[in-house]
Each structure stands twice: as C-alpha cells, then as structure tokens.
Amino acid sequence: MDIHGFLTTHQLPSTYAETAQKWFTPLCEQLLKHQKGATQPFIVGINGSQGSGKSTLTSFIESFLTSVHNKKVVSLSIDDFYYDQSQRNALAIKVHPLLSTRGVPGTHDIPLALNTFRSLEKGTRTSLPRFNKATDNPIPKEQWPVIESSPDFIILEGWCVGAIAQTSSELKWPVNHLEEIEDPLGIWRSFVNTELAGDYQTLFDKIDYRIMLKAPSFDCVYQWRLEQEHKLAQKALKDSDGVMSDEEVANFVQHYQRITEHALCHLPEKCDTVFYLDETRTITKQDVKR
C-alpha cells in the first residue's frame, strides 16, 4: 500500500502513517481473519462522532484490503442515504420543523439503504447512492458509482451507525439550547427516537464487525466538525453554497448531541473494537473483544 499517496490524497499529516501502522493495519488483519471463508459480503460498521476520523479510517481499510490483499471493498456512509431537501421539507411540515435539517434518524432513506445492501449481497448490479453536502442534496443518480458483482467487504460508516434508542423517560428533558427552545414538547426527539428504534436497527443488525472511534466527550465534536466544514469549504472553493459558518456549525451539532452522548455511554460494550481518542483525535488505547 502506498501510504504516502494515501496521506497526500486525504490531506493527512505524516504522523497518520504511524497511527495506521500501530492501530489500523492490525485491525485490517483482524477483519481478514473474520472474513475468511465467508460466503457473503462481510459487513463492517464504523461509528464515531462528527469529525472523529470515520471516513479516513474507512478509506484506509478499503485501500489496505484492496491493494495489499486484492479484496473487493464497497464503502458506504449513512450520510449517502439522506433524503433530498424537498423530502425533508415535507417531513418538517408534517412532523416537526427541525426535520428540514439533515442528520438525525428519520432524515435517511433507510428502505434505499436496505435495498442497496440486499442487492450487494445478491451480487446483482448495484448503484451506490452518494450525497453532496455542499448542495445538501443527493448527487444525481446517473452519477452514482455502479458495482457489478458481490464484494468481499462492505463498510458502513456513520455518526449514528449501531446507535440504540433511548427510553421515553430519557427523552423527557432537553439536552441543549436547541431542544429547549425549538423542541419544548419533545415531538422532534420522540420522532427521531422512534425512527432509530425501527428499520435503522434492521440495517445495523446486518453488521458482522463493529468498530467505534470514541470521542472523550461531546465537547470535542464542535471543534472537530468545524475543521471538517473548513475542509469542505476549501474543496468547494467557488461553489461554497451550503458550506456553513462557524455559528451555523455550533447550531448544527446540537441536532446530534443526544444520540452521540447516548452512543458514547452505551455503544462501546456492543463493539468488537473500540479506539479511545483524546481531544486531538490521537488514539490513547484500544479495546478489542474479538
């Protein structure tokens, strides 16, 4: 694997090479061991809060398995299944105004996700959905990449991948200013929680091996998400419509706080490998169950 090319492509510091060698190469070997002899695609789920490095880890695993072991890997993000703006606006009118903002369970096309997985498992010709965050809409379907046969691995990454619903008593009190002011009756968070308890769990139950990049707390998420948005703005350059200001990012991450904090508490015990991050996203330790 050309690690230097990988660092350049993903705008990563040279220290990432050491991180990859210490933590992620052994992870890939572990995944290969579990996938050996599988008759269906081996599905890997990666959870991590916004900006924790999920996409980069996904790319590393894909590059390593493809270039070093000649495996066929399909990478998907839960973000690729977001509804378009008009669908979310319809939800905002019908259920609650906060649903116009992408992110939470209820704003993804989960039937499309399940169909995509079924098609990949069968080995039939499959178009892989893609979403453009700068325009806040899916990329046109004719531009989606197409897979002609069943892959060896499918990676599903996302901030809420593997997350579980809360109890109704846990929903009672707002966790931040957004919930307090814009969802005083708890309609939005109850809808989101019900969605998460439904077909999202059907999707997550497909996962064979669960990985978590665990932030030290939700406080880091704003800073990490800010860095992400600045990178997005650089990539978009002239076409910067839809790229958020720092203030908008602060408001945006509040949509994710409840589920992220719940996941930080309850998800590690359900994962096969947990990487514990510090405030700088440096891995301080790992917990490998299998």
Stockholm file with secondary structure:
# STOCKHOLM 1.0

chainA/1-290         MDIHGFLTTHQLPSTYAETAQKWFTPLCEQLLKHQKGATQPFIVGINGSQGSGKSTLTSFIESFLTSVHNKKVVSLSIDDFYYDQSQRNALAIKVHPLLSTRGVPGTHDIPLALNTFRSLEKGTRTSLPRFNKATDNPIPKEQWPVIESSPDFIILEGWCVGAIAQTSSELKWPVNHLEEIEDPLGIWRSFVNTELAGDYQTLFDKIDYRIMLKAPSFDCVYQWRLEQEHKLAQKALKDSDGVMSDEEVANFVQHYQRITEHALCHLPEKCDTVFYLDETRTITKQDVKR
#=GR chainA/1-290 SS CCHHHHHHHTTCCTHHHHHIIIIIHHHHHHHHHHHTTCSSCEEEEEEECTTSSHHHHHHHHHHHHHHTTCCCEEEEEGGGGBCCHHHHHHHHHHTCGGGGSSCSTTSBCHHHHHHHHHHHHHTCCEECCCEETTTTEECCGGGSCEECSCCSEEEEEETTTTCCCCCTTTTSSCSSHHHHHHCTTCHHHHHHHHHHHTHHHHHHTTCSEEEEEECSCTHHHHHHHHHHHHHHHHHHTTCCTTCCCHHHHHHHHHTTHHHHHHHHHHSGGGCSEEEEECTTSCEEEEEECC
#=GC SS_cons         CCHHHHHHHTTCCTHHHHHIIIIIHHHHHHHHHHHTTCSSCEEEEEEECTTSSHHHHHHHHHHHHHHTTCCCEEEEEGGGGBCCHHHHHHHHHHTCGGGGSSCSTTSBCHHHHHHHHHHHHHTCCEECCCEETTTTEECCGGGSCEECSCCSEEEEEETTTTCCCCCTTTTSSCSSHHHHHHCTTCHHHHHHHHHHHTHHHHHHTTCSEEEEEECSCTHHHHHHHHHHHHHHHHHHTTCCTTCCCHHHHHHHHHTTHHHHHHHHHHSGGGCSEEEEECTTSCEEEEEECC
//
